[in-house]
Each structure stands twice: as C-alpha cells, then as structure tokens.
Amino acid sequence: MPSALDGGVPAAPSVSFAEAQPRARMIGPVGHPPVVVELFTSQGCSSCPPADEMLADLADRKDVLALSWHVDYWDYLGWADGFARPEFTRRQQAYAREAGERAIYTPQIVVGGTDTLIALRPAELMGLLQTQMARPAMVMVSSSQTKEGYRIELTPRGAIADRVAILLVRYAPQRRVAIKAGENRGIAMEYRNVVLAAERIAEWDGRTPLRMTVRQDGQDSAAFPGDTRHAILAQELGRGDPRSASGPILAAVRLD
C-alpha cells in the first residue's frame, strides 16, 4: 500500500516465499556475510500481512538477516502500530531519495540496501537474493565474544566508494499482536525480527581494517526486552544525503 503521500499500486497475488524456493535451499558462498532483507511494514496496512509472512519465511535462515521495520504513517487509520518509529520511516524515505523515487510504499522490501521490491512476488525476491549472494563480498566481517563485549573486525576486499556507517540494530525475534482496529481489525499477526532500535555507533573510511568492541549492556539496555537480539550492519552513506545510511549494505553480522 502506498503512503498517504501518493496514489495506489495494485498488489500482486500473494504466494508463500517458502513455496517459491527450490527444494535445495539457497546457501551463499562460504564466508559470505548474510544478505540483509529489510521489510517496511505497518500493522495498519491491509496489504502488509502477506509481506510479513514472506519475511517470516526468511527469519530463521543463516544466510539471510531479515529485519522488519514498522513505519508510523498509517497510524492515523485508527490503529497505532506499537513497533513503529518515526526514524524507521525516515530510513525508508532515505532509501527512496537514494533511488530517485518520489513516494514511499508499504509493504516495501529492500535487499542489500540496493534492490527494491514493492509487488509481492516471491520468485523475484528469491532472484534478488541469489544475485546478492553471487556477488563477491566487498567486506569480510568476523566477530568473537569476549568479557568486554563482541569484538568485531571488518576488512575491505576492494575499493569502497563512500564512507561507511556502522549500525547496531536491536530487534525482537518474534512478537504476536492482536490488531483490534484499523484496516486489519480482527487479525492476529505473528511478526518476526521486529526492529526495536538502530544506532550509528561508528563511521569507517573503508580503506583499512576496522576493529571495535561492541557492548550489549550499555546504559540504555534496560529499556529493551530480555529477548532482544543484536546485529551489526556496515552500510555506505547515501550519495544524495551523506548523513543517512542508505547505500549498499557491505556486511552484516549477528551478535547473538
């Protein structure tokens, strides 16, 4: 469904992503970081549940990091999405500016920070994943747990065009919500990998290896549920807006 800023786009028939995959599961090259699949969604959007199910089909895969970003621009329809944040809407808007798009839509899937999917076509999403996995990794990433936190090392494997933001993403692995108003009234939804917060913790020039320690138990950690999980994204800054991380995602690593 498009945002209130623009006109409509018809949704394609929904098919389970699991049904569209070949029996031999796609696995990326050894050492290739997981491909990041981001879904921009809303509990108040009637077109979103099939996309939420598509993301759920990817949530347990090791070669994919699936993240669900809930946007806030459908809250006016009578149901406020408790996971939505204005900064998540701004992330989607930054992607739109980077791609030269004039509007934002829900649902929208972004693969690897570069490829966009609006219509719900599981086969097309599978194709985008295969393309991303076939590309040589621009950055090798490793992590190890120490008593001080997670030790992260990023090593460039080629020339990186722009500066790179290092993002710490906190997400809830699974949440069930009974929606009592709005377009999805009466539906109980199972959401996977719901983003709770994203914080830029460093910036990198991409020229020499970056080594850093990331602590999960920072001063604001008490504000998050006990089952919160964490991931690191290394993402190029946008060319149109260098303040936003809206370029290619060069690497991702789960911390737990």
Steps between C-alpha positions, in 0.01 A plus 500: 500500500638845418539761767253784535736702284423325174257295294439127506681205347315170463641215704605179326346169612669375813697175500700359788869568451570149625285363216702696243838367613658195341526193718875548526522805723709789374822534693746782445872443446702392802611811686242722329318718754122459519295697251289763676130500408309797641121518501327832558157412635216613726239330713250748354566411134264244350751409226776416748411160656613296194832689502536438874457128428764516227745652746412238762595229248852648494542577870672175603744479209869539578587648160237775532451769764130589477393821675150642538484882525156627604413846367264750661315665213197267516429559869234757412272225362389406850769259621835621632777252421687449827821408317500803270756778539539826304868419446401178322284704263797730443713199410249400234486859373879506474490186284240668278717809453801285421303316232343816358151387601232761568294304751530231765286189516400226738580227473844556353795261508859618459768237438863580577421871522475523120221288349135589556192279483153651538275244333481175699677265262683226694683376189635850440616525860676164464671632187622811681639283781683276256648804324620649828651171614686459171676834535846494660486641851651849512569466871591196706361511850574291807384515860602334822363533850728621779433606857499863384243437226503393138822556312420598142749514214418636153752453219452661157549273198480773238457872445202643689355813343355677803536517873333222693266525798520226762151440636400305810151360442292365788208278410242272657505149351125443516189688607129416476257790472118494500398799287172644627438797270591644162525316168621175661244494777441150637829357372761344729846538347829323570787739429862390473823695558323823592748786515485681834780751447795576274801704608797623303795405719790581267600624156767336287699610196506145359871516420666318787366228732267619774515333840256589774330359807123521524333472837140385529460611860523874443324749720176474298489121480245482785249671271486195273334160558708211628478308172638790294752394238773707340661532160761724339453650153780665301318725253625766263373851559254633246636696208200732494503546878835416659342516845288192437606137475307421183763354268606137442526281809854366478490261793278379780562282803273369772639545850268250670 
